[in-house]
Amino acid sequence: MADIRPFRALRPRPELAAQVAAPPYDVISSAEARQLAQGKPYSFLHINKPEIDLPEDVDPYDSRVYAQGAANLRRFMAEGVFFREQEPRFYVYRQRMGNHVQAGLVCAASVAEYDQGLVKRHELTRKDKEDDRTRHIHELNANDEPVFLTYRKREEIDELVRRAQAGEPVYDFVAEDGIAHTLWVVPAELTAPLVEAFKNVPALYVADGHHRTAAAARVGRERAAANPHHRGDEPYAYFMAVLFPHDQLRILDYNRVVRDLAGASPEAFLARVKERFAVSEAASAKPEKPHQFGMFLGGKWYRLGALPGTFAEEDPIGCLDVAILQKNLLEPVLGIADPRTDKRIDFIGGIRGLQALEERVRQGWAVAFALYPTSLEQVMAVADAGLIMPPKSTWFEPKLRSGLFLRTLDSW
C-alpha cells in the first residue's frame, strides 16, 4: 500500500505565487540563481538557494547559508508572503509544457515505507549532497521542495484527480520558461477516497529527487531517535511529495562532460574509444536510438555505437546506455570509477540542449557525451528488481516548481 496524508501547506498568497515560484535548487548554479533572483525579493531562491544573499566567496555548505535560508523563510512568513492552510488538504499540481501535460497529487508520503523499500529508488546518492539537504531541512524545520514520485497508473485515482480539478485553481500562471503551473486545493470530500485509493498502490517510485528523499527520510529517522515518545505518525515521519501516474511522465536525456582526457592526447583517446565503439564523424549529435551516443571532442561531433559483446541486453542494468558508457569508456579510458564522487565529471540535463555540451567543452572541458533517454519502463524494472541505476540516469521534464507549497515538520 501507499500511505499518504494531507497536510496544512504553507503557500504563497495567490497574487504572489508567480513571483515566489522558482526552479528547484539542484538544476541551477548559485551564479544562475543570483541572476534569476535579481530584483525579486520574494523569489523562493532566497530559501532554496540562500547563498545568493551572502558574499559570493561564501561556500554553499557554510553554516551561514543554512541560517540564511531559515531567516528568509521566517521573513516570508512575517511579511505575509506565505500563509498556512486552515486544515490538512491534498493539492493537485498540473504542469503544461507545450503539448505535454502532467497532473500529480501533492501529499505527505511515508518515511517508514521508504525505509521498507515500498518507495523504490533507482539511484544512489552522493553523501555531500545528502548531508546538505538533511541540514537544510533541519534548519528550516520544513520540507521546502517536494519529491517527484510516480506510480503505475490506476483509473480510480485518475478519476479522483480529474474531479479535484473541476473547481477554480488557486494558482494558474506561466513561468518565464513557458511552462504553465496550475494548483488546486482538493475538496475535503475527496480526501478519504484518495487515501483509500492509494492503499491499493503497491509501490511508489522516486522519479526525481533522490537526494531530497534520502535527506527527508534521514531527518525523520534522526528526529524519531531523539523523541522517546515517538509513535510514527508525527509530521517528521512523512515527507512532501507530488505523485504522478507513470503514463503522464516524460524522460529526457541526461548527458555527461569530462574535464580532461586522463593525460591522453585526443588521438590516443579516440583510438581507445574505437576499441569498444564504432566511431564516425557525425553531422547530427543527437543519438537516434538506444546504445548510440554523441561525443563532442576537439570541436567535432562523433557518433558512437556500442559494439556487440560490450554489454548484456538481458541485464536490466547492463543494457542501460549510462551503464554502457560507464563500463566501456568513462571508467577504463578516462579513469572515472565512481561518477558519484569524481569531480572530473559533470552532468547536464537534456532540457538545456546539446549546445550546452558544446559550450562546456569550448570553456575548457575536454569531452562531452550525449545519451539516448532512459525509458520509464527501464526505471521501474530496475527499481522492482531492487537494483540501482548509475547516477544521473534520468532527467524528468518539466521540473516541479519550488515555492508553491511547503510542509513544516512540527505540525500537520
Secondary structure, 3 states (H helix, E strand, C coil): CCCEECECCEEECHHHHHHHCECCCCCCCHHHHHHHHCCCCCCCHHHHCHHHHCCCCCCCCCHHHHHHHHHHHHHHHHCCCEEECCCCECEEEEEEECCEEEEEEEEEEEHHHHHCCCEECCECCCHHHHHHHHHHHHHHCEECCCEEEEECCCHHHHHHHHHHCCCCCCEEEECCCCCEEEEEECCHHHHHHHHHHHCCCCCEEEEECHHHHHHHHHHHHHHHHHCCCCCCCCHHHEEEEEEEEHHHCCEECEEEEECCCCCCCHHHHHHHHCCCEEEEECCCCCCCCCCEEEEEECCEEEEEEECCCCCCCCCCCCCCHHHHHHHHHHCCCCCCCCCCCCCCEEEEEHHHCCHHHHHHHHCCCCEEEECCCCCHHHHHHHHHCCCCECCCCCEECCCCCECCCEEECCCC
